[in-house]
Amino acid sequence: MPLAIVPTPVGNLGDITERALRVLREADCIACEDTRTSLPLLRHFGIAKPLISYHAFNEKNRAGQILDRLHEGQSVVLISDAGTPGISDPGYEIIRRCIDAGIEITVLPGATAFVPALILSGLPPYPFLFYGFLPEKQGERETALRSLADCPWTMLFYMSPHKAKRQTEDILRVLGDRRATLVREISKIYEEARRGTLSSLIASLEEGVRGELVLVVEGRKSTVPGEAFWKKAAGRLLEDGLPTKEVVKILSEEYGVSKNAVKSFLFGQTEEQ
């Protein structure tokens, strides 16, 4: 039987899909990041199934037990506290082991926090880099941020409320003062998007912040991406029917490519066609 990866709401319970509910009701057992968190959700939808705890501290152990159930023909669903398992939540270990064992995996589309945050930010939505949670230790965190300093793509970070100010200060120090948006409480009643620069966001965090957070940070504009990269982007824009003038403007502004280089490439493409 397959392992089903099922996203659960990050805020509003109405965000769960009908398919997700059907798969949960048909499962023989449900593996949860925290059974105490998942139980109220399942009860709300009238779902009563055997639960297995599957979290970051027992992931390797529990993966073996879940594999045994799957080999016995049971259907197992994996959920996390909120969002999609495997995205900054436990899930990778069992998914990898199922693939190695030739066990079928079904992944349902559904709730995740960083996609709404990316769109809400108003920053270029593609390409983007989802990083997740930065390292806990400051030295490791700064090393990670230095590796991202030249990234031209919009970057997304998950943050805990009590670490948000300190980590945003580290990002400012390493990456410089860039446009950024702090999105909190996605899909909940107090959802908010604070837009500005890293320095202005830090000022807004002086009195603290509550809720689950996603920080969206502008990529480095001065870094010119590889030639193959921006040419591929140009091809996609042309396929979308954008006029040449608009394609030149977009690539120049978003990817730091000179207008002459873009024009030369596009006119060559036009002649070939």
RADAUR-V675049 format. One record per pair of residues at least 24 apart in sequence whose C-alpha atoms are under 7 Angstrom apart, sorted by the first residue. I is the first residue (numbers start at 1). GAP is how many residues later the second one is. If there is no record, write none. Layout:
i & gap
I & GAP
I & GAP
This chain:
i & gap
1 & 69
1 & 72
1 & 73
1 & 74
2 & 73
2 & 101
2 & 102
2 & 103
2 & 104
3 & 72
3 & 73
3 & 74
3 & 101
3 & 102
3 & 103
4 & 72
4 & 73
4 & 74
4 & 101
4 & 102
4 & 103
5 & 72
5 & 73
5 & 74
5 & 80
5 & 101
5 & 102
5 & 103
6 & 71
6 & 72
6 & 73
6 & 78
6 & 101
6 & 102
7 & 72
7 & 76
7 & 77
7 & 78
7 & 101
7 & 102
7 & 103
7 & 104
8 & 71
8 & 74
8 & 75
8 & 76
8 & 103
9 & 73
9 & 74
9 & 102
10 & 72
10 & 73
10 & 101
10 & 102
10 & 103
10 & 176
10 & 177
11 & 175
11 & 176
11 & 177
12 & 175
12 & 176
15 & 96
24 & 53
27 & 48
27 & 49
27 & 50
28 & 46
28 & 47
28 & 48
29 & 46
29 & 47
29 & 48
30 & 46
30 & 47
30 & 48
31 & 46
31 & 47
31 & 48
32 & 46
32 & 47
32 & 48
33 & 46
33 & 47
33 & 48
34 & 47
37 & 44
38 & 43
55 & 35
56 & 34
59 & 34
60 & 33
63 & 30
63 & 31
83 & 28
83 & 29
83 & 30
84 & 27
84 & 28
88 & 44
113 & 73
114 & 42
114 & 100
117 & 66
117 & 97
118 & 98
120 & 73
121 & 60
121 & 74
121 & 95
123 & 31
123 & 95
124 & 30
125 & 29
127 & 26
127 & 27
128 & 25
128 & 26
128 & 27
129 & 24
129 & 25
129 & 26
129 & 27
130 & 25
130 & 26
130 & 27
131 & 25
131 & 26
132 & 24
132 & 25
132 & 26
133 & 24
133 & 25
133 & 26
142 & 28
145 & 26
145 & 29
146 & 28
149 & 26
150 & 70
150 & 73
151 & 68
151 & 69
152 & 67
152 & 68
152 & 69
152 & 71
152 & 103
153 & 65
153 & 66
154 & 62
154 & 63
154 & 64
154 & 65
155 & 61
155 & 62
155 & 63
155 & 64
156 & 58
156 & 59
156 & 60
156 & 61
157 & 57
157 & 58
157 & 59
158 & 55
158 & 56
158 & 57
159 & 54
159 & 55
160 & 52
160 & 53
161 & 48
161 & 49
161 & 50
161 & 51
161 & 52
165 & 37
165 & 40
168 & 30
168 & 34
169 & 33
172 & 26
178 & 39
178 & 40
179 & 38
179 & 39
180 & 36
180 & 37
180 & 38
181 & 34
181 & 35
181 & 36
182 & 31
182 & 32
182 & 33
182 & 34
183 & 30
183 & 31
183 & 32
184 & 27
184 & 28
184 & 29
184 & 30
185 & 26
185 & 27
185 & 28
221 & 33
221 & 34
221 & 35
222 & 34
223 & 33
224 & 31
224 & 32
224 & 33
225 & 30
